[in-house]
Amino acid sequence: MQIENIPLAAVLGSPISHSKSPILYSYWFKKYSIRGHYIPIDVDPSNLNQILRVMPKMGFVGANITIPHKETVLTIADQITDRAAVIGAANTLSFTKAGKIFADNTDGEGFIENLRQHYPSWNPKEGPAIVLGAGGASRAVVSALLQNSTPEIWIANRTRARAEKMTADFGARLRVIDWYAVGNFISEASTLVNATSLGMIGKPKLQIDLKALSKKTLVSDLVYAPLETDLLLFAKNKGCRTVNGIGMLIHQAMPGFSRWFGTKPAIDHEIKNLLLA
Ligand code: ATR
């Protein structure tokens, strides 16, 4: 009797128990009747290289990468997409049969696709975007907005030097604005994105001056716990289009699933509810 090889994929991080990716994958395997396994693996940084090298030989077709390995994997991968290189981190690895590792970053694509799904008429070219934060999430958002022809991006971050590093990395369409001066620019923003951890359960509140926010601005918060942050609530009451962070979490996982298992999953309410449960 021949035993069928069932494709394997994983999420690697440390700690890993908090990861929502296994919930997404097991839901999609079932929904699309796909034979596959997706497992969370807690990997110590000192073992990352060795483990990644052996995974293709074990039948793994790919892996998602999370904290604290998203930057380090770029030093291990054999090939890196331009977007992962400019962001400086990867979240999706694909393995060839010969054992080569191909690194990509789908966070920015997930961000844009999520906005487009909620508001198909949203036009990133329409005007400037304000992005709060200068960490990995912000870099992914900025890279995707630039790719989608946003004319100017104003970055505000508590640690100004980190934002300034981004202008050096991403170029002339970025401009640093002072964290405490965001309120002076807000009326002109077509898109406003919170890419900090502020407003998340257990973190301090996001305290920026929103008085001048225009109802024409699309406001997106990458935070998804709580689903409706104070920022989104304020924006909604102003009449703005608002987008919470749960959809980005799903959209950034979709390219890996379709690459590795050959089916592009669709977004539905059930998966959102499962993730929030
Ligand atoms: P990620 O990769 O998820 O973006 P990160 O690199 O830790 O995570 O970045 C978190 C972001 O939230 C940063 O922009 C951080 O600002 P600093 O660069 O000044 O650290 C921002 N952030 C976190 N706590 C904050 C706080 N209390 N006040 C203002 N910004 C905060």
Boltz pocket constraint, residues with backbone or C-beta under 6 A from the ligand:
constraints:
  - pocket:
      binder: B
      contacts: [[A, 132], [A, 133], [A, 134], [A, 135], [A, 136], [A, 137], [A, 138], [A, 157], [A, 158], [A, 159], [A, 160], [A, 162], [A, 195], [A, 196], [A, 197], [A, 198], [A, 204]]
      max_distance: 6.0
